Every structure is written in C-alpha cells, then in structure tokens.
C-alpha cells in the first residue's frame, strides 16, 4: 500500500487512478516487465523502479 500511495502522489497531475497504481506497485514487487491493460495511457507515463518501462499488451 505504501508504494501505491507513492505512485498516486508522484503522478497526481496525470490522474493515475487507484487500481492502476495498485497494478503498477504489484508488477514492481513481482519484477514483472509485461502488463496486460486496456488503459495504456497511465502505464506509458509510469517509470517502474526495476526496469525502464513496462511492455504493454495488447500492443
């Protein structure tokens, strides 16, 4: 939850929503680099701590 709060605070101007922030935090925690999402805008903005960016599916 702390990482989710950090993400929400850091990207407050971009209006990243709670669910996307949770997915981002869990993906970081599990060291995942590929994320399945229909809301690619928020995930393209986000810079994970464990990789340069997420690979988003569907492409």
C-alpha positions in Angstrom: 0.0 0.0 0.0 2.9 2.4 0.7 4.2 2.0 -2.9 0.7 2.6 -4.2 0.4 5.8 -2.2 3.9 6.9 -3.6 2.8 6.3 -7.1 -0.5 8.2 -6.7 1.3 11.1 -5.1 4.1 11.2 -7.7 1.6 11.0 -10.7 -1.1 13.2 -9.1 -1.1 15.6 -12.1 -1.6 12.7 -14.5 -4.6 11.5 -12.6 -3.4 7.9 -12.4 -6.2 6.0 -10.6 -6.0 3.8 -7.6 -6.4 0.5 -9.5 -3.7 1.3 -12.0 -1.4 2.4 -9.2 -2.0 -1.0 -7.4 -1.3 -2.9 -10.6 1.9 -0.9 -11.0 3.0 -1.5 -7.5 2.3 -5.2 -7.7 4.1 -5.5 -11.0 7.2 -3.8 -9.5 7.0 -6.1 -6.4 6.9 -9.2 -8.6 9.5 -7.8 -11.0 7.1 -8.1 -13.9 8.0 -6.3 -17.1 4.9 -7.1 -19.2 1.4 -5.7 -18.2 -1.9 -6.5 -19.8 -4.0 -3.3 -19.8 -6.7 -1.5 -21.8 -5.7 1.8 -20.1 -2.3 2.2 -21.7 -2.0 6.0 -21.1 -1.2 5.7 -17.4 1.2 2.8 -17.9 3.1 4.6 -20.6 3.7 7.6 -18.3 4.8 5.4 -15.4 8.5 4.7 -14.9 9.0 1.5 -12.8 11.9 1.1 -10.4 13.0 -2.3 -11.7 13.0 -1.7 -15.5 13.0 1.2 -18.0 9.3 0.8 -18.7 6.6 -1.8 -18.9 6.0 -3.8 -22.1 2.2 -3.3 -22.6 -0.2 -5.9 -24.0 -2.1 -5.8 -26.2 0.2 -3.9 -28.5 
